[in-house]
Amino acid sequence: MSQYYIGILILVCINLLAVLGLSLMTGFTGLFNFGQAGFLAVGAYTATILTTRYSVPFAAALLAAMVTSALTSFIIGYPTLRLKGDYFAIATLGFAEAVRLLVENLEKITGGSRGIPRIPTLTNLPVALAAAVVALILVANYVRSRHGRSCVAIREDELAAESIGVNSFRYKQIVFAINAMLAGLAGGLLAHYIGFIQPSMFSIIKSTELIVMVIFGGMHSLTGAVFAALALTSLPELLRAAQAWRLVVYGALVVLIMVVRPEGLMGSWELTPANVKALFVKSRPAQEEG
Amino acid sequence: MPLLEIQHLTKDFGGVRAVDKFSYQLGVGALNAIIGPNGAGKTTIFNLVTGIYDPTEGHIFFGGDEITGTITHQISAKGIARTFQNIRLFSDFSVLDNVRTACHRYASYTVWEGLIPTPRRRREEKALAERAWRLLELVDLSDRAHEMSKNLPYGHQRRLEIARALAQEPKLLLLDEPAAGMNPDETVQLMDFIEQIHDSFDLTILLIEHHMEVVMGLADDIVVIDFGRTIAQGTPEEVQANPVVIEAYLGAEEE
């Protein structure tokens, strides 16, 4: 495989990490997060500063990126997770912008808007792929657990969930923290893949790109998250030959999906042996919605 | 000692007094009802007991402990379960998962075990599924276990919501207009069903209802409220004969 395709695959894995967290948080728990880039930035800068300035080993730096990002989610989440849906989404938006501006202005630590160059490129395909696969398995386990069911119950009807004894605030904190850890890890890997970071990489455009992947793939499907990360990360790269038109194609594709299939490509269908069997045994398309 | 005791409960919404110094006692094992015209404050009383609203004044005791102002999910842990006037199922869940989710307290595996399954998780999940199945059999919904709850007929949705409440093994069950929107057939079935669970689950039940036949047929004791205040209390016969009640409620309803 050429270096070019390996590079795309690494980006797919990195995006998938951030998309899995969002899928758990926005798709399964119903908490809209328009500030995922903020957590990527926290992870990217934490890991980069540790490896470039303090010669911390890569693995330890990534762990630190996850922990810092999770701590940030607690600090942001504590006052905002009690807000109703839309207000929380706006708070995440504000958070990401605040992180970006902080990074731009704390020039001594972060290099300001010029960013940090010459980061050792330690992220390779095995590392990125392992991280994405492990994350996928953990998140898939979680959504099928009693905790995962409680999260979906909160999405479906928060008052009813509370009335059967689900502590919705606690569960929101948990999925926000899991999401932040995955995004922090993605940020750390991204910085050490590209070899250079600057604040503009973590703008609202990045947050939007990630949330679009979740919606495109299907809000209630991890299979959809994987597919969307794969398709929407590689597509703009593979269409590079089409120059300016590639972003038009990308945008048109997303609009098309939203018009034709608003629940996202996969809806809530998951790729499991039982579901695949059901597809072939009874070819009832209605089963797909299951 | 009464299971539920409400003392001088008052709730103001801005300038409107929805519940006005409401006092009430509910004995263990009772099957009682609260009735009253629309907007009398019945549902507000349920919302105050289940911690959805904080009372302006007054106290609520459950099993002798004060529960005034307790958060909703902790109320459930204390043994009070409820249904809602406008059915609130987890509509994207299967029938089974609606009940299974409400059983969550009977598993103790941690969030970490949610991420990385352990033998304990597998054991407890199996027990949860069995518990949910048993309950579905009891309420006669097991043949629809894998259907999406939003696809159930209306009467079945009501029954599923009650099953979800029962899954918490409550001591007290609050039913908010369980017969609302039901046809006469469904209503009769529902009455049998409520009597059946009252007996077989050792429950204390308090229900709000508009269907007079349901209230008169089921409840041992009825409290009538209007403008958040108790205007009468007694057996179905006493309440039916009470001129104050007829004036405030039955008279207007019967035309």
Interface residues (C-beta under 8 A of the other chain):
Chain A: L138 V139 N141 Y142 S145 R146 H147 G148 R149 S150 V152 A153 E156 D157 L159 A160 A161 E162 S163 I164 G165 V166 N167 S168 I174 H220 S268 G290
Chain B: T50 I52 I71 T72 H73 Q74 I75 S76 A77 A81 R82 F84 R88 L89 F90 S91 D92 F93 D97 R100 T101 A102 H104 R105 A107 Y109 V111 E113 G114 L115 I116 P117 R121 E124 E125 L128 M148 R164 A165 A167 Q168
